[in-house]
Each structure stands twice: as C-alpha cells, then as structure tokens.
Amino acid sequence: MVLPPPKRLAFYAALGVLTALEIVEWPIAVVIGVGHFLAEQHVSRALQGIGQAAEVV
C-alpha cells in the first residue's frame, strides 16, 4: 500500500477534523474531498475544474 504525499494527508486530516468538530457538514466534506482528489489526479481539464470548484465550496 502506497501512502499519499504528506501534503495530501494533511489536507484530508484537516478536513476530517473540521467534520468531526461539526464545522463542516459531512456531505460537504465528501464533496470537497472527492473534488480535491479528482483535481489532484489530473484526469481531465473538466474534472480538474470541477474539483477546484468543489474545494471553494
């Protein structure tokens, strides 16, 4: 099993903490997490734009 880079792990950990503290609701956290993952994957320009838009939310 390969771990993601520390920067990405820190992002997901912070998102998890915000969700656990109920600062961010879990459905929003899922959208942000998936959007960030897709943007990092560089699957396509369209998905990258959607991922960045989801991060802003």
N, CA, C and O atoms as a GROMACS GRO file, in nm:
protein
  228
    1MET      N    1   0.083  -0.118   0.000
    1MET     CA    2   0.000   0.000   0.000
    1MET      C    3   0.088   0.124   0.000
    1MET      O    4   0.181   0.136   0.080
    2VAL      N    5   0.057   0.216  -0.091
    2VAL     CA    6   0.136   0.338  -0.103
    2VAL      C    7   0.057   0.453  -0.039
    2VAL      O    8  -0.060   0.475  -0.070
    3LEU      N    9   0.123   0.525   0.050
    3LEU     CA   10   0.059   0.639   0.114
    3LEU      C   11   0.068   0.762   0.025
    3LEU      O   12   0.166   0.780  -0.046
    4PRO      N   13  -0.034   0.847   0.029
    4PRO     CA   14  -0.028   0.972  -0.046
    4PRO      C   15   0.080   1.063   0.012
    4PRO      O   16   0.127   1.040   0.124
    5PRO      N   17   0.118   1.166  -0.062
    5PRO     CA   18   0.218   1.261  -0.012
    5PRO      C   19   0.170   1.327   0.118
    5PRO      O   20   0.049   1.339   0.140
    6PRO      N   21   0.262   1.369   0.204
    6PRO     CA   22   0.224   1.430   0.332
    6PRO      C   23   0.130   1.551   0.317
    6PRO      O   24   0.043   1.572   0.402
    7LYS      N   25   0.147   1.628   0.212
    7LYS     CA   26   0.061   1.745   0.190
    7LYS      C   27  -0.085   1.701   0.173
    7LYS      O   28  -0.176   1.764   0.227
    8ARG      N   29  -0.105   1.595   0.097
    8ARG     CA   30  -0.241   1.546   0.074
    8ARG      C   31  -0.298   1.483   0.202
    8ARG      O   32  -0.416   1.501   0.233
    9LEU      N   33  -0.215   1.410   0.275
    9LEU     CA   34  -0.260   1.351   0.402
    9LEU      C   35  -0.302   1.461   0.500
    9LEU      O   36  -0.402   1.447   0.570
   10ALA      N   37  -0.225   1.569   0.504
   10ALA     CA   38  -0.258   1.680   0.594
   10ALA      C   39  -0.392   1.743   0.555
   10ALA      O   40  -0.471   1.779   0.642
   11PHE      N   41  -0.416   1.756   0.426
   11PHE     CA   42  -0.543   1.814   0.380
   11PHE      C   43  -0.661   1.727   0.425
   11PHE      O   44  -0.758   1.778   0.480
   12TYR      N   45  -0.651   1.597   0.402
   12TYR     CA   46  -0.760   1.507   0.439
   12TYR      C   47  -0.776   1.499   0.591
   12TYR      O   48  -0.889   1.488   0.641
   13ALA      N   49  -0.666   1.504   0.665
   13ALA     CA   50  -0.674   1.503   0.811
   13ALA      C   51  -0.744   1.629   0.862
   13ALA      O   52  -0.829   1.622   0.951
   14ALA      N   53  -0.708   1.744   0.806
   14ALA     CA   54  -0.771   1.870   0.846
   14ALA      C   55  -0.920   1.868   0.812
   14ALA      O   56  -1.003   1.914   0.891
   15LEU      N   57  -0.953   1.815   0.696
   15LEU     CA   58  -1.094   1.805   0.657
   15LEU      C   59  -1.169   1.712   0.753
   15LEU      O   60  -1.283   1.741   0.790
   16GLY      N   61  -1.106   1.604   0.793
   16GLY     CA   62  -1.167   1.512   0.889
   16GLY      C   63  -1.188   1.577   1.024
   16GLY      O   64  -1.292   1.556   1.088
   17VAL      N   65  -1.091   1.656   1.069
   17VAL     CA   66  -1.104   1.725   1.198
   17VAL      C   67  -1.218   1.826   1.192
   17VAL      O   68  -1.299   1.835   1.284
   18LEU      N   69  -1.225   1.903   1.082
   18LEU     CA   70  -1.333   2.001   1.067
   18LEU      C   71  -1.469   1.932   1.066
   18LEU      O   72  -1.566   1.986   1.120
   19THR      N   73  -1.476   1.816   1.005
   19THR     CA   74  -1.601   1.741   1.002
   19THR      C   75  -1.634   1.686   1.141
   19THR      O   76  -1.750   1.691   1.183
   20ALA      N   77  -1.535   1.633   1.210
   20ALA     CA   78  -1.557   1.578   1.344
   20ALA      C   79  -1.603   1.685   1.443
   20ALA      O   80  -1.682   1.659   1.533
   21LEU      N   81  -1.552   1.806   1.424
   21LEU     CA   82  -1.591   1.918   1.512
   21LEU      C   83  -1.721   1.983   1.466
   21LEU      O   84  -1.767   2.080   1.526
   22GLU      N   85  -1.779   1.928   1.361
   22GLU     CA   86  -1.904   1.977   1.304
   22GLU      C   87  -1.896   2.121   1.255
   22GLU      O   88  -1.995   2.195   1.256
   23ILE      N   89  -1.777   2.161   1.212
   23ILE     CA   90  -1.758   2.291   1.149
   23ILE      C   91  -1.801   2.281   1.003
   23ILE      O   92  -1.856   2.375   0.946
   24VAL      N   93  -1.775   2.165   0.944
   24VAL     CA   94  -1.817   2.135   0.807
   24VAL      C   95  -1.906   2.012   0.816
   24VAL      O   96  -1.871   1.914   0.881
   25GLU      N   97  -2.021   2.017   0.751
   25GLU     CA   98  -2.110   1.900   0.750
   25GLU      C   99  -2.049   1.791   0.663
   25GLU      O  100  -1.977   1.820   0.568
   26TRP      N  101  -2.080   1.665   0.697
   26TRP     CA  102  -2.014   1.554   0.629
   26TRP      C  103  -2.042   1.547   0.478
   26TRP      O  104  -1.952   1.509   0.403
   27PRO      N  105  -2.164   1.582   0.430
   27PRO     CA  106  -2.182   1.575   0.284
   27PRO      C  107  -2.092   1.677   0.210
   27PRO      O  108  -2.041   1.650   0.102
   28ILE      N  109  -2.075   1.794   0.272
   28ILE     CA  110  -1.988   1.896   0.212
   28ILE      C  111  -1.843   1.848   0.216
   28ILE      O  112  -1.769   1.869   0.121
   29ALA      N  113  -1.803   1.785   0.326
   29ALA     CA  114  -1.667   1.733   0.337
   29ALA      C  115  -1.640   1.626   0.231
   29ALA      O  116  -1.530   1.620   0.176
   30VAL      N  117  -1.740   1.544   0.203
   30VAL     CA  118  -1.724   1.441   0.099
   30VAL      C  119  -1.705   1.507  -0.037
   30VAL      O  120  -1.618   1.466  -0.114
   31VAL      N  121  -1.786   1.607  -0.067
   31VAL     CA  122  -1.774   1.676  -0.196
   31VAL      C  123  -1.637   1.743  -0.207
   31VAL      O  124  -1.572   1.734  -0.312
   32ILE      N  125  -1.592   1.808  -0.101
   32ILE     CA  126  -1.461   1.872  -0.103
   32ILE      C  127  -1.351   1.768  -0.120
   32ILE      O  128  -1.259   1.787  -0.200
   33GLY      N  129  -1.359   1.659  -0.046
   33GLY     CA  130  -1.257   1.555  -0.055
   33GLY      C  131  -1.251   1.492  -0.193
   33GLY      O  132  -1.142   1.473  -0.248
   34VAL      N  133  -1.366   1.459  -0.249
   34VAL     CA  134  -1.370   1.399  -0.383
   34VAL      C  135  -1.321   1.499  -0.488
   34VAL      O  136  -1.246   1.464  -0.578
   35GLY      N  137  -1.363   1.624  -0.474
   35GLY     CA  138  -1.318   1.727  -0.567
   35GLY      C  139  -1.167   1.747  -0.561
   35GLY      O  140  -1.102   1.762  -0.664
   36HIS      N  141  -1.113   1.745  -0.442
   36HIS     CA  142  -0.968   1.759  -0.426
   36HIS      C  143  -0.896   1.640  -0.488
   36HIS      O  144  -0.794   1.656  -0.555
   37PHE      N  145  -0.948   1.521  -0.463
   37PHE     CA  146  -0.887   1.400  -0.520
   37PHE      C  147  -0.887   1.405  -0.672
   37PHE      O  148  -0.785   1.376  -0.736
   38LEU      N  149  -1.000   1.442  -0.731
   38LEU     CA  150  -1.009   1.449  -0.877
   38LEU      C  151  -0.916   1.555  -0.935
   38LEU      O  152  -0.853   1.534  -1.038
   39ALA      N  153  -0.908   1.669  -0.868
   39ALA     CA  154  -0.820   1.775  -0.915
   39ALA      C  155  -0.674   1.731  -0.910
   39ALA      O  156  -0.595   1.765  -0.999
   40GLU      N  157  -0.638   1.655  -0.808
   40GLU     CA  158  -0.500   1.607  -0.795
   40GLU      C  159  -0.467   1.500  -0.900
   40GLU      O  160  -0.351   1.485  -0.938
   41GLN      N  161  -0.566   1.428  -0.944
   41GLN     CA  162  -0.542   1.319  -1.039
   41GLN      C  163  -0.516   1.368  -1.181
   41GLN      O  164  -0.461   1.295  -1.263
   42HIS      N  165  -0.556   1.489  -1.212
   42HIS     CA  166  -0.539   1.546  -1.346
   42HIS      C  167  -0.600   1.455  -1.453
   42HIS      O  168  -0.544   1.438  -1.561
   43VAL      N  169  -0.716   1.399  -1.421
   43VAL     CA  170  -0.783   1.308  -1.514
   43VAL      C  171  -0.815   1.382  -1.644
   43VAL      O  172  -0.788   1.333  -1.753
   44SER      N  173  -0.873   1.498  -1.630
   44SER     CA  174  -0.900   1.581  -1.747
   44SER      C  175  -0.917   1.724  -1.700
   44SER      O  176  -0.935   1.749  -1.581
   45ARG      N  177  -0.912   1.817  -1.791
   45ARG     CA  178  -0.928   1.958  -1.757
   45ARG      C  179  -1.067   1.984  -1.698
   45ARG      O  180  -1.080   2.066  -1.608
   46ALA      N  181  -1.167   1.918  -1.748
   46ALA     CA  182  -1.303   1.940  -1.699
   46ALA      C  183  -1.315   1.894  -1.555
   46ALA      O  184  -1.371   1.965  -1.471
   47LEU      N  185  -1.264   1.775  -1.524
   47LEU     CA  186  -1.270   1.724  -1.388
   47LEU      C  187  -1.186   1.808  -1.293
   47LEU      O  188  -1.223   1.828  -1.177
   48GLN      N  189  -1.073   1.859  -1.342
   48GLN     CA  190  -0.991   1.945  -1.259
   48GLN      C  191  -1.066   2.072  -1.223
   48GLN      O  192  -1.060   2.118  -1.108
   49GLY      N  193  -1.137   2.130  -1.318
   49GLY     CA  194  -1.216   2.249  -1.289
   49GLY      C  195  -1.327   2.222  -1.190
   49GLY      O  196  -1.353   2.304  -1.102
   50ILE      N  197  -1.394   2.107  -1.203
   50ILE     CA  198  -1.499   2.069  -1.110
   50ILE      C  199  -1.440   2.049  -0.970
   50ILE      O  200  -1.500   2.091  -0.871
   51GLY      N  201  -1.324   1.985  -0.962
   51GLY     CA  202  -1.260   1.962  -0.834
   51GLY      C  203  -1.221   2.091  -0.766
   51GLY      O  204  -1.238   2.106  -0.644
   52GLN      N  205  -1.168   2.186  -0.842
   52GLN     CA  206  -1.132   2.315  -0.784
   52GLN      C  207  -1.255   2.391  -0.738
   52GLN      O  208  -1.253   2.457  -0.634
   53ALA      N  209  -1.362   2.382  -0.813
   53ALA     CA  210  -1.487   2.448  -0.773
   53ALA      C  211  -1.540   2.386  -0.644
   53ALA      O  212  -1.592   2.458  -0.558
   54ALA      N  213  -1.527   2.255  -0.630
   54ALA     CA  214  -1.574   2.188  -0.510
   54ALA      C  215  -1.490   2.226  -0.389
   54ALA      O  216  -1.542   2.232  -0.277
   55GLU      N  217  -1.361   2.253  -0.410
   55GLU     CA  218  -1.276   2.294  -0.299
   55GLU      C  219  -1.317   2.431  -0.245
   55GLU      O  220  -1.304   2.457  -0.126
   56VAL      N  221  -1.366   2.516  -0.332
   56VAL     CA  222  -1.405   2.651  -0.292
   56VAL      C  223  -1.528   2.646  -0.203
   56VAL      O  224  -1.545   2.729  -0.113
   57VAL      N  225  -1.614   2.548  -0.227
   57VAL     CA  226  -1.739   2.536  -0.150
   57VAL      C  227  -1.707   2.508  -0.011
   57VAL      O  228  -1.797   2.494   0.072
   0.00000   0.00000   0.00000
